[in-house]
């Protein structure tokens, strides 16, 4: 799924941490970072803030209920 304009980064990572399955960030190079890993969270944040404009991010979640959680977060924010 593609997500845009994450304003509440802490809230986003809380939702990711509550997910049961894998949640991955797909980089522009096609690499996948496990967002449930704190190290990967820090790396992804560093990469996100190292560029001027990020129109969207691609997130892959392995469980349907996790996708629903992420969608609900994006709708509420």
NORCOR-V622662 format. One record per residue. N is the residue number from 1. RES is the residue in one small letter. OMEGA is omega in radians with two decimals (999 if undefined). D_LAST is the distance of its C-alpha to the last C-alpha in Angstrom with 2 decimals. Layout:
BEGIN
n/res/omega/d_last
N/RES/OMEGA/D_LAST
N/RES/OMEGA/D_LAST
END
This chain:
BEGIN
n/res/omega/d_last
1/x/3.10/16.39
2/x/3.09/15.07
3/x/-3.07/11.63
4/x/2.94/10.70
5/x/3.06/9.23
6/x/-3.13/8.00
7/x/3.14/7.64
8/x/-3.07/7.64
9/x/3.12/10.69
10/x/3.11/12.17
11/x/3.11/9.49
12/x/-3.13/9.65
13/x/3.03/13.39
14/x/3.09/13.56
15/x/3.11/12.29
16/x/-3.14/14.79
17/x/-3.13/17.43
18/x/-3.13/17.16
19/x/-3.11/17.94
20/x/-3.09/21.61
21/x/3.13/22.54
22/x/3.01/22.30
23/x/-3.03/19.15
24/x/3.00/20.29
25/x/3.11/19.27
26/x/-3.12/21.71
27/x/3.10/23.06
28/x/3.12/24.58
29/x/3.14/27.93
30/x/3.08/27.04
31/x/3.12/26.99
32/x/3.10/24.72
33/x/3.11/23.34
34/x/-3.08/22.72
35/x/3.07/19.35
36/x/3.07/20.54
37/x/3.12/23.19
38/x/3.12/22.56
39/x/3.12/24.87
40/x/3.08/23.01
41/x/3.14/19.71
42/x/3.12/21.61
43/x/-3.12/23.31
44/x/3.09/20.24
45/x/3.12/18.65
46/x/3.12/22.04
47/x/-3.13/22.22
48/x/-3.06/18.81
49/x/3.12/19.76
50/x/3.10/23.33
51/x/-3.05/22.70
52/x/-3.01/21.84
53/x/3.07/19.48
54/x/-3.09/17.43
55/x/3.13/16.43
56/x/3.08/15.19
57/x/3.07/15.81
58/x/3.14/17.49
59/x/3.08/16.75
60/x/3.08/19.34
61/x/-3.04/19.12
62/x/-3.09/22.47
63/x/3.14/21.62
64/x/-3.11/20.28
65/x/3.08/18.56
66/x/3.07/16.79
67/x/3.13/15.59
68/x/3.11/14.30
69/x/-3.12/12.43
70/x/3.11/10.81
71/x/3.13/10.06
72/x/3.09/8.65
73/x/-3.09/6.26
74/x/3.13/5.31
75/x/-3.09/5.59
76/x/-3.06/3.81
77/x/999/0.00
END
